[in-house]
Amino acid sequence: MGKTIAEKILAKNCGLSSVVPGQIVTSRPDIVLSHDNSAAIIGHFEKLGVEKVKYPDRIAIILDHVTPAATETYAAGHKKIREFVARQGIEHFYDIGRGICHQVLPEEGLALPGTVILGSDSHTNSHGAFGAFAAGIGRSEAAVIWATGELWLRVPESFNIKLRGKFNKFITPKDLALKIMGGIGADGAIYKSVEYSGSGLRELGVSGRLVLSNLSAEMGAKAGICVPDEQVVEWLKGRTDKPFELVLPDSDAIYEREFEFDLGAVGAMIARPHTVDNVDSAANASDVKIDQVLIGTCTNGRLDDLHAAREILEGRRIARGVRVLVFPASSEIYIAASNDGTLAALATSGATIMNPGCGPCLGAHEGAMAPGEVTISTANRNFKGRMGCRDSEIYLASPYTAAASAITGRITDPREL
C-alpha cells in the first residue's frame, strides 16, 4: 500500500518502518518553534520540575508578535525570554526586528524537507511549503518537547489537491488559497494532512507555496505539505549545510479525498467577514468602502508581494481617507525591498512602511482598528476582533487586490485598473 508524504516523514522520524492514519506515534521533532508566547511556555516548563531543556539546538524562538514591545507586560515577557535563552544556551534565538517566525525559520535554514517541525503557533503549517511535516501545537505541549524532546502525535489522514494550468495576470496564490478555502470550508480538513501536487505547483514558486501551506490551517488541517522539487532545493542553497531528503508520495498513495484546481480558472478573490471561507469575487464587493489596507503578515509579506503592491501603487496616490500599512515579513525582505526601491515607491504613494513583524494581524498593536472601520488585508484571518476591534470588519485578499482597493477607496478587482 502506497504512502503519503506525511506518513513517510512521520514513520522515519519515529523510527518505524511504516505508519497508518489514526496511529499514535512518538515524534522527536527536528525543530520546535515558538515566539512571544515563549514566556508562557517557560511557565509551563518550570512547573515540570526540569532544570535544562533536552535539546537546545532544536529550539527556535523568534520574537515577532508584539515587537517592539507595546506595553510593560509585553516588555517583561520579552525580557523573561531573553534571560531563559541565555541560561539554556538556545542557539536559534532571533530578537525583535528579524521578522515573522514563519519567514525567518526558512531564511535561517531551519525549515528543511523531510523534517518534523512543531510550533506553538497555528500557522506553523507554513513550513510544509518546503516538504516538511509542520504542525501547530499548544504551549504546554511545546514545554513538554523542551523537557523531553518528544511528543505523541496522531498520524493524520491525507487529502490531495492537484493543481494545473497557469495564473492569469494579477491573479496570485492567495486568490487560489481563498478559492480552495471556499470550496473545502473552514472545517473541511480538520486534523488532515493536505498535500498540494500537480504541474501547477511549479507556477507558484516557494513564496506561493508558503501561502497555500499557511492557509491550510484555516481549513483545520494539521499539516499542509507541498510536494518538494528542485525549486525548494535552489531556494535553500546557501541557507543550510545540513543534509536533507525530498520526501515524495508514492504513486499509489491512499488519500481520503482528492481535489483538482485549474489556476487559469481562478479570479481575484476575497473572504468577507467574519470567516475565512466566506469567499466571493472581488468584483462582487465593489460597493464596500475601506478605511485601511494591510499588506504583509506571514501570508503575504514577502518580496514578490511587495512588488505586486508596487506594481499597482507606483505613480498613483492612495485614496483620501485610506491608510495603507506595509509590513515586510523579515529584515531580509525589508532590506531587499529597500535596495530595489520598492519601499520608497510605496511610501511615495502614501503608504506607511512598518518594521518587520506581525504588526496589527493579531490586534495587539500597530494598526488596530476602530469601531465601524473596514480593513482589506493580505493576512490569513478575518474573525471578529482579529485586528483589535470586534465592531470592525476585515476582508482578506491578495496584495494586488489590496493595493488596487487602496487607490479607489473601495474593494477593487486589480484588473479594473
C-alpha positions in Angstrom: 0.0 0.0 0.0 1.4 3.4 -1.1 2.2 6.1 1.5 1.6 9.9 1.6 4.3 12.4 2.4 3.0 12.8 6.0 3.1 9.1 6.6 6.6 8.7 5.2 8.0 11.6 7.2 6.4 10.5 10.5 7.5 6.9 10.1 11.1 7.9 9.6 11.0 10.5 12.4 9.6 8.0 14.8 11.9 5.2 13.8 9.2 3.0 12.3 9.1 1.1 9.1 5.6 2.5 8.3 2.6 4.2 9.9 -1.1 4.3 9.1 -3.7 7.1 9.6 -5.0 7.1 13.2 -1.9 5.5 14.7 -0.4 7.2 17.8 3.3 7.7 17.4 6.1 9.3 19.5 7.6 12.1 17.4 11.0 13.6 18.0 10.7 16.9 16.2 13.7 18.3 14.4 12.7 21.8 15.4 10.2 23.2 17.9 9.2 26.8 17.2 7.8 29.5 19.4 7.6 33.3 19.5 6.5 35.9 22.1 4.4 33.2 23.7 7.6 31.5 24.8 7.2 33.5 28.1 4.1 31.4 28.8 5.8 28.2 27.7 8.6 28.9 30.2 6.0 29.0 32.9 4.8 25.5 31.9 8.3 24.3 31.6 9.2 25.4 35.1 6.2 23.5 36.5 7.6 20.3 35.1 10.5 20.4 37.5 13.1 20.1 34.8 16.2 22.3 35.0 17.6 22.1 31.4 15.9 21.8 28.0 16.7 18.4 26.4 17.9 19.6 23.0 18.8 23.4 23.0 19.9 23.1 19.3 16.4 22.0 18.3 14.6 25.0 19.8 13.9 28.1 17.7 12.5 31.2 19.4 11.6 34.3 17.3 10.1 37.5 18.8 7.7 38.8 16.2 4.1 39.2 17.5 4.3 42.5 19.5 7.7 43.9 18.5 8.9 46.4 19.7 7.0 45.8 22.9 3.8 47.8 23.1 3.4 47.7 26.9 5.3 46.9 30.1 3.7 43.5 30.2 5.0 42.6 26.7 8.4 44.1 27.5 8.6 41.9 30.7 7.7 38.8 28.7 10.5 39.6 26.2 13.0 40.1 29.0 12.0 36.7 30.5 12.5 35.0 27.2 15.9 36.6 26.6 17.1 35.5 30.1 15.8 32.0 29.5 17.6 31.8 26.2 20.9 32.8 27.7 20.5 30.5 30.6 19.6 27.5 28.5 22.2 28.1 25.7 19.5 28.2 23.0 21.3 29.0 19.7 18.4 29.8 17.4 17.1 32.9 19.0 16.1 36.0 16.9 15.2 39.2 18.7 12.9 42.0 17.6 13.4 43.3 14.1 14.4 40.0 12.5 10.8 39.3 11.4 8.0 36.9 11.4 8.8 33.4 12.7 7.3 31.6 9.7 9.5 33.6 7.3 12.7 33.7 9.5 12.7 30.0 10.2 13.2 29.0 6.5 15.5 32.0 5.8 17.8 30.7 8.6 17.8 27.2 7.0 15.8 25.6 9.8 12.7 24.5 7.7 14.0 21.6 5.7 12.3 19.0 3.5 11.6 15.7 5.2 11.7 17.0 8.7 9.2 17.4 11.5 8.6 20.9 12.7 6.2 21.6 15.6 5.4 25.1 16.7 3.3 26.9 19.3 1.6 28.9 16.6 -1.3 27.8 14.5 0.3 28.8 11.2 3.3 26.5 11.7 1.8 24.7 8.7 3.6 27.3 6.6 6.8 25.2 6.6 5.1 22.5 4.7 5.9 24.6 1.7 9.4 23.0 1.9 8.1 19.5 2.1 8.2 19.2 5.8 5.6 17.9 8.2 4.9 21.1 10.1 2.1 21.5 12.6 0.8 23.7 15.3 0.8 22.6 18.9 -0.2 24.1 22.3 2.1 25.9 24.7 2.1 23.1 27.3 3.0 20.6 24.5 5.9 22.8 23.5 7.1 22.8 27.1 7.0 19.0 27.1 9.1 18.9 24.0 11.6 21.4 25.5 11.9 19.0 28.5 11.8 15.6 26.8 12.5 16.1 23.1 9.3 14.1 22.3 5.6 14.4 21.8 2.8 12.0 20.9 1.1 12.6 17.5 -1.8 11.0 15.7 -0.9 10.2 12.1 -3.4 12.2 10.0 -5.4 11.1 7.1 -4.4 12.9 3.9 -6.1 15.0 1.2 -4.6 15.5 -2.2 -5.1 18.9 -4.0 -3.8 18.7 -7.6 -3.0 22.0 -9.3 -2.8 22.5 -13.1 -2.6 25.4 -15.6 -1.2 28.9 -15.1 -2.5 32.1 -13.4 -3.8 35.0 -15.4 -2.4 38.5 -14.9 -2.9 40.0 -11.5 -4.1 36.6 -10.0 -1.9 35.1 -7.3 -1.6 32.0 -5.0 -3.6 34.0 -2.4 -6.5 34.0 -4.7 -6.1 30.3 -5.2 -5.9 29.7 -1.5 -9.1 31.6 -0.9 -10.8 29.7 -3.8 -9.7 26.4 -2.1 -11.0 27.6 1.3 -14.3 28.5 -0.2 -14.6 25.0 -1.7 -13.4 22.9 1.2 -14.6 25.1 4.1 -13.2 26.2 7.4 -13.9 22.8 9.0 -13.4 20.7 5.9 -9.9 19.3 6.6 -9.8 19.1 10.4 -6.7 17.2 11.5 -5.9 16.2 7.9 -2.6 16.5 6.1 -3.3 18.4 2.9 -0.9 17.6 0.1 -0.5 20.0 -2.8 0.7 18.5 -6.0 0.5 18.7 -9.8 2.1 20.6 -12.6 0.6 23.9 -11.4 2.7 23.8 -8.3 5.7 24.9 -10.3 3.9 28.2 -11.2 3.6 29.1 -7.5 7.3 29.1 -6.6 8.4 28.8 -3.0 6.7 32.0 -2.0 3.3 30.9 -3.3 3.6 27.5 -1.7 4.1 29.3 1.6 0.7 30.9 1.1 -1.0 27.6 0.4 0.6 25.8 3.4 -0.1 28.8 5.6 -3.8 28.9 4.8 -4.2 25.2 5.3 -4.6 26.0 8.9 -7.8 27.8 8.0 -9.3 24.6 6.8 -8.5 23.0 10.1 -5.6 21.0 8.6 -2.9 19.5 10.9 -0.4 20.0 8.1 -0.3 21.5 4.6 2.6 19.9 2.6 3.7 20.9 -1.0 5.4 18.1 -2.9 9.0 19.3 -2.9 11.1 19.8 -6.0 14.3 21.5 -7.3 12.8 24.9 -6.7 12.9 24.1 -3.0 16.5 22.9 -3.2 17.5 26.0 -5.1 15.8 28.3 -2.5 17.7 26.6 0.3 21.1 26.9 -1.3 23.4 28.9 1.0 21.0 28.8 3.8 21.9 25.4 5.3 24.8 22.9 5.2 22.6 20.2 6.8 21.7 17.2 4.5 18.0 16.8 3.7 15.8 14.5 1.7 13.0 15.3 -0.6 10.2 13.0 0.6 7.7 12.3 -2.2 4.3 10.5 -2.1 4.0 7.0 -3.6 2.1 6.9 -6.9 -0.4 4.6 -5.2 -0.7 6.6 -2.0 -4.1 6.5 -0.4 -6.0 9.8 0.1 -9.2 10.3 1.9 -10.3 13.0 -0.6 -8.9 14.4 -3.8 -9.5 17.8 -5.5 -8.3 19.5 -8.6 -8.0 23.2 -9.3 -7.2 24.9 -12.6 -5.1 28.1 -11.9 -6.4 29.7 -15.1 -10.0 29.5 -13.8 -9.2 31.4 -10.6 -10.2 35.1 -10.4 -9.5 37.9 -7.9 -11.0 36.6 -4.7 -11.8 38.0 -1.3 -13.0 36.5 2.0 -15.8 38.5 3.5 -16.2 39.0 7.3 -16.2 37.1 9.6 -14.9 33.7 8.4 -12.1 32.8 6.0 -14.3 30.5 3.9 -16.9 33.3 3.3 -15.4 33.6 -0.2 -16.5 35.8 -3.0 -15.1 37.5 -6.1 -13.6 41.0 -5.5 -15.8 42.3 -8.3 -18.9 41.4 -6.2 -17.7 43.6 -3.3 -17.1 46.8 -5.3 -19.6 48.6 -3.1 -17.6 48.1 0.1 -15.7 51.2 1.2 -12.5 50.7 3.1 -10.6 52.7 5.7 -7.4 50.7 6.0 -5.2 48.4 3.9 -2.7 45.9 5.4 0.0 44.4 3.2 2.2 41.9 4.9 2.0 39.2 7.6 3.3 35.6 7.3 0.9 35.0 4.5 1.8 37.8 2.1 4.7 39.9 3.4 7.4 38.5 1.0 9.3 40.4 -1.7 7.0 39.4 -4.6 4.0 40.5 -2.5 5.6 44.0 -2.0 6.5 44.0 -5.7 2.8 43.3 -6.6 1.7 46.2 -4.4 4.3 48.5 -6.0 3.1 47.5 -9.5 -0.3 48.8 -8.7 0.6 51.8 -6.5 3.7 53.3 -8.2 2.8 56.5 -9.9 -0.6 56.7 -8.2 -1.8 58.2 -4.9 -3.7 56.3 -2.2 -7.3 57.5 -2.0 -8.1 60.2 0.5 -9.2 58.8 3.9 -7.5 55.4 3.3 -4.4 54.4 5.3 -2.0 51.7 4.0 0.3 49.8 6.3 3.2 47.8 4.8 4.9 45.1 6.9 7.7 43.2 5.3 7.8 39.7 6.7 11.5 39.8 7.6 14.6 42.1 7.8 15.9 40.2 4.8 12.9 41.2 2.8 12.9 44.7 4.2 16.5 45.3 3.1 15.9 43.8 -0.4 12.8 46.0 -0.9 14.7 49.0 0.3 17.6 48.3 -2.0 15.4 47.9 -5.1 13.4 51.0 -4.4 10.1 49.2 -3.6 9.7 50.7 -0.1 10.4 54.2 -1.5 7.8 53.7 -4.2 5.2 52.6 -1.8 6.0 55.4 0.6 5.7 57.9 -2.2 2.2 56.6 -3.0 1.3 57.4 0.6 1.9 54.0 2.3 3.3 53.8 5.8 6.3 51.5 6.0 6.5 49.5 9.2 9.0 47.3 10.9 9.2 43.5 10.0 6.8 41.6 12.2 3.2 40.5 12.7 2.0 44.1 13.4 -1.8 44.5 13.5 -2.6 41.0 12.4 -3.4 39.8 16.0 -4.8 43.2 17.1 -2.3 43.9 19.9 -0.6 47.0 18.4 0.4 48.9 15.3 -2.7 49.4 13.3 -5.6 48.3 15.5 -9.0 49.2 14.1 -11.8 51.4 15.5 -15.5 50.5 15.6 -17.2 50.7 12.3 -13.9 50.6 10.2 -13.2 48.3 7.3 -9.8 46.8 6.5 -8.8 44.9 3.4 -5.9 42.7 4.5 -3.4 40.2 2.9 -3.4 38.3 6.2 -5.0 34.9 6.9 -7.8 35.6 9.4 -10.8 37.9 9.5 -12.5 36.8 12.7 -14.3 39.3 14.9 -11.8 41.2 16.9 -8.8 39.8 15.0 -7.3 43.3 14.4 -8.2 44.7 17.8 -11.9 45.6 17.5 -15.0 43.3 17.5 -17.1 46.1 15.9 -15.0 46.3 12.7 -14.8 44.3 9.5 -11.8 42.5 7.8 -11.8 41.4 4.2 -9.0 39.1 3.0 -7.4 39.5 -0.4 -4.2 39.3 -2.4 -1.6 42.1 -2.5 -2.8 43.1 -6.0 -6.4 43.4 -4.8 -5.5 45.2 -1.6 -3.3 47.7 -3.4 -6.0 48.3 -6.1 -8.5 49.0 -3.3 -6.2 51.5 -1.7 -6.3 53.5 -4.9 -10.1 53.6 -5.4 -11.1 53.6 -1.7 -13.3 50.5 -2.2 -12.7 46.9 -2.8 -11.5 46.6 -6.4 -10.5 43.8 -8.7 -7.0 44.8 -9.8 -7.8 44.1 -13.4 -10.1 47.1 -13.3 -7.0 49.3 -13.1 
